[in-house]
Amino acid sequence: MPADAVPTSPAPPPAGPRRPASASAPASASVPSSAPVTVTGWGRTAPSAARLFRPRTYEEAAAAVRACGAHGARGGIARGLGRAYGDAAQNAGGAVLDMTGLDRVHAIDADGGTVLCDAGVSLHRLMEVLLPLGWFVPVTPGTRQVTVGGAIAADIHGKNHHVSGSFARHVLSLELLTADGGIRTVVPGTPLFDATAGGMGLTGVILTATVRLLPVETSWMSVDTERARDLDDLLARLTATDRYYRYSVAWIDLLARGAATGRAVLTRGDHAPLDALEALPRRNGQRPSPRTGAAASPGTPPSGSLWTPPSGSPWRASTRVRAGRSSFGEAFRFRRDMLASPLEFRTPSLPAAPSFVPDGLLGRTAMGLFNEFWYRRAPRARTDELQRLSTFFHPLDGVPHWNRIYGRSGFVQYQFVVGHGREEALRRIVDRISARRCPSFLAVLKRFGEGDPGWLSFPMPGWTLALDIPASLPGLGAFLDSLDEEVAAAGGRVYLAKDARLRPELLASMYPRLPEFRALRGELDPGGVFVSDLARRLGL
Ligand SMILES: Cc1cc2nc3c(=O)[nH]c(=O)nc-3n(C[C@H](O)[C@H](O)[C@H](O)COP(=O)(O)OP(=O)(O)OC[C@H]3O[C@@H](n4cnc5c(N)ncnc54)[C@H](O)[C@@H]3O)c2cc1C
């Protein structure tokens, strides 16, 4: 069974207690186990075989951890929905604890805006239950199909990192099942919290978390789109105006060369306030005119931008929004439906990707044509477009198993960050990727804000670029090794949740707090109960 086929469907509520087991949970609690299965990350490279446990209660989780530490066992690692691209949630010859069977939402404080849930709950499920109450997850990555445990363990970032930081910043407390089978309540500001946030599951199994939420008035996004003609233009636009947007991301055409190197489409916005829906045209011909000049030139703040720093003007400013509908009847129905259920969470689904796509289909020519089309179809500058949450945040989730399109050999997602002031390194790397003609249709640039407290958390203030590359590309390993060296020399780092191939000798310079992490792990888990392929490969 391939790893991305690990069962992930919602489980019926377990019969066990609603709160985690105590440290004295009986070791005899029954633990379902199975014969070894093949496990991979989302990129489908580097498969390895492990025994899969799927605890349904906290006692079963504790018993599974004890079994992982038994004499002769090769340890264990927690797994969520397997969306880490590389080998972080696999453990060759040992055990993998599929946490998606523990997926209860225990309590929502609808006034205070917090949720207490099991770590196996997906962000998709949280959105389903929270949006109707007017709350949204504080940070979401490019897919909703990740668990809360996976979000904390990788300390994931979203398009709002420059404003909100990464996921763990919004965690008020968590319960961690440690190597001794005991459970600890872990709160921010402690070494164990900072080792666990971004710690890739290596400090223990996260059982529950309490997360602070973001209030929203609608399930719609108000989005501004603009094109940047090259990388310099893109960096200038982001630097000058990013602070006016809660969410911000740029798609880069990495197959463009020469003067167009780094040309991009910038998409930025915020949650649409209710009055943005109310402002939709009532009749054909009454469509409000779009804002003009918004962020069209670097240095010019967008006129109606939806987010400003706390000291500035209120970010829920009234906006003029285009519905993108033409006929009178259509526009009328659209507006009526939106206003009837402004917090409805709708997620379109397209047919799944075929199980096998010939390698040549995603060659340079096809990707080049796709990129050309994608760049040209984007408006030069468009403001206040209403988009569904799923369109804005998670377009790829609409195609189940889209990772299959890279063929049997899978793909690598390469993501790195370099600090502000290191734009030269970023330019050099983008030039090299463009010159190398890496076929990539998914290349995304974001501007990170303040770094996060997690010792192995990925974000640092600066620029992060992520791109998908088919693993079958000749010479890819050596090419990426040389990019790693460039990143490390610039004081940057690669993202462990995406990695499947980094050489260990570069790790310490990329993650300066690695020694503290190793020391804490050594004390907490002297027998090495928690281990993964990633941990073995990099000596974490
Ligand atoms: C399409 C796509 C877009 C993405 N976009 C982004 C993005 O924008 N930003 C970003 O930061 N990441 C992004 N990612 C990566 C993804 O957010 C992370 O890899 C995330 O950790 C996956 O969560 P998961 O539940 O699938 O965990 P898994 O992939 O199963 O595991 C990831 C890590 O979390 C650990 N873990 C999982 N559950 C637990 C638990 N209960 N206790 C302890 N450790 C646990 C595992 O041991 C492993 O180390 C993206 C991935 C995809 C496929």
PDBQT file of the ligand as one rigid body, heavy atoms in Angstrom, charges set to zero:
ROOT
HETATM    1  C1  LIG A 601      -0.045  21.169  -1.534  1.00  0.00    +0.000 C 
HETATM    2  C2  LIG A 601       0.764  21.452  -0.306  1.00  0.00    +0.000 A 
HETATM    3  C3  LIG A 601       0.972  22.754   0.071  1.00  0.00    +0.000 A 
HETATM    4  C4  LIG A 601       1.721  23.035   1.218  1.00  0.00    +0.000 A 
HETATM    5  N1  LIG A 601       1.885  24.341   1.553  1.00  0.00    +0.000 NA
HETATM    6  C5  LIG A 601       2.584  24.643   2.660  1.00  0.00    +0.000 A 
HETATM    7  C6  LIG A 601       2.723  25.992   3.082  1.00  0.00    +0.000 A 
HETATM    8  O1  LIG A 601       2.212  26.917   2.435  1.00  0.00    +0.000 OA
HETATM    9  N2  LIG A 601       3.389  26.234   4.238  1.00  0.00    +0.000 N 
HETATM   10  C7  LIG A 601       3.922  25.225   4.982  1.00  0.00    +0.000 A 
HETATM   11  O2  LIG A 601       4.511  25.514   6.026  1.00  0.00    +0.000 OA
HETATM   12  N3  LIG A 601       3.821  23.943   4.604  1.00  0.00    +0.000 NA
HETATM   13  C8  LIG A 601       3.155  23.629   3.474  1.00  0.00    +0.000 A 
HETATM   14  N4  LIG A 601       3.009  22.322   3.117  1.00  0.00    +0.000 N 
HETATM   15  C9  LIG A 601       3.604  21.294   3.967  1.00  0.00    +0.000 C 
HETATM   16  C10 LIG A 601       2.644  20.841   5.080  1.00  0.00    +0.000 C 
HETATM   17  O3  LIG A 601       1.946  21.921   5.608  1.00  0.00    +0.000 OA
HETATM   18  C11 LIG A 601       3.453  20.234   6.214  1.00  0.00    +0.000 C 
HETATM   19  O4  LIG A 601       4.272  19.235   5.736  1.00  0.00    +0.000 OA
HETATM   20  C12 LIG A 601       2.580  19.654   7.336  1.00  0.00    +0.000 C 
HETATM   21  O5  LIG A 601       3.437  19.270   8.392  1.00  0.00    +0.000 OA
HETATM   22  C13 LIG A 601       1.792  18.430   6.884  1.00  0.00    +0.000 C 
HETATM   23  O6  LIG A 601       0.939  18.017   7.935  1.00  0.00    +0.000 OA
HETATM   24  P1  LIG A 601       0.453  16.520   8.043  1.00  0.00    +0.000 P 
HETATM   25  O7  LIG A 601      -0.640  16.467   9.046  1.00  0.00    +0.000 OA
HETATM   26  O8  LIG A 601       0.150  15.978   6.693  1.00  0.00    +0.000 OA
HETATM   27  O9  LIG A 601       1.721  15.837   8.660  1.00  0.00    +0.000 OA
HETATM   28  P2  LIG A 601       2.676  14.687   8.083  1.00  0.00    +0.000 P 
HETATM   29  O10 LIG A 601       3.135  15.049   6.736  1.00  0.00    +0.000 OA
HETATM   30  O11 LIG A 601       2.029  13.376   8.244  1.00  0.00    +0.000 OA
HETATM   31  O12 LIG A 601       3.906  14.839   9.103  1.00  0.00    +0.000 OA
HETATM   32  C14 LIG A 601       4.708  15.992   9.061  1.00  0.00    +0.000 C 
HETATM   33  C15 LIG A 601       5.529  16.076  10.347  1.00  0.00    +0.000 C 
HETATM   34  O13 LIG A 601       4.649  16.276  11.443  1.00  0.00    +0.000 OA
HETATM   35  C16 LIG A 601       4.865  15.262  12.429  1.00  0.00    +0.000 C 
HETATM   36  N5  LIG A 601       3.561  14.983  13.056  1.00  0.00    +0.000 N 
HETATM   37  C17 LIG A 601       2.378  14.773  12.455  1.00  0.00    +0.000 A 
HETATM   38  N6  LIG A 601       1.428  14.585  13.381  1.00  0.00    +0.000 NA
HETATM   39  C18 LIG A 601       2.025  14.672  14.595  1.00  0.00    +0.000 A 
HETATM   40  C19 LIG A 601       1.574  14.567  15.943  1.00  0.00    +0.000 A 
HETATM   41  N7  LIG A 601       0.310  14.323  16.242  1.00  0.00    +0.000 N 
HETATM   42  N8  LIG A 601       2.488  14.698  16.914  1.00  0.00    +0.000 NA
HETATM   43  C20 LIG A 601       3.785  14.962  16.637  1.00  0.00    +0.000 A 
HETATM   44  N9  LIG A 601       4.263  15.077  15.400  1.00  0.00    +0.000 NA
HETATM   45  C21 LIG A 601       3.392  14.944  14.383  1.00  0.00    +0.000 A 
HETATM   46  C22 LIG A 601       5.428  14.082  11.662  1.00  0.00    +0.000 C 
HETATM   47  O14 LIG A 601       6.193  13.254  12.495  1.00  0.00    +0.000 OA
HETATM   48  C23 LIG A 601       6.288  14.782  10.632  1.00  0.00    +0.000 C 
HETATM   49  O15 LIG A 601       7.529  15.108  11.171  1.00  0.00    +0.000 OA
HETATM   50  C24 LIG A 601       2.278  21.989   1.988  1.00  0.00    +0.000 A 
HETATM   51  C25 LIG A 601       2.076  20.666   1.608  1.00  0.00    +0.000 A 
HETATM   52  C26 LIG A 601       1.316  20.396   0.476  1.00  0.00    +0.000 A 
HETATM   53  C27 LIG A 601       1.111  18.959   0.068  1.00  0.00    +0.000 C 
ENDROOT
TORSDOF 0
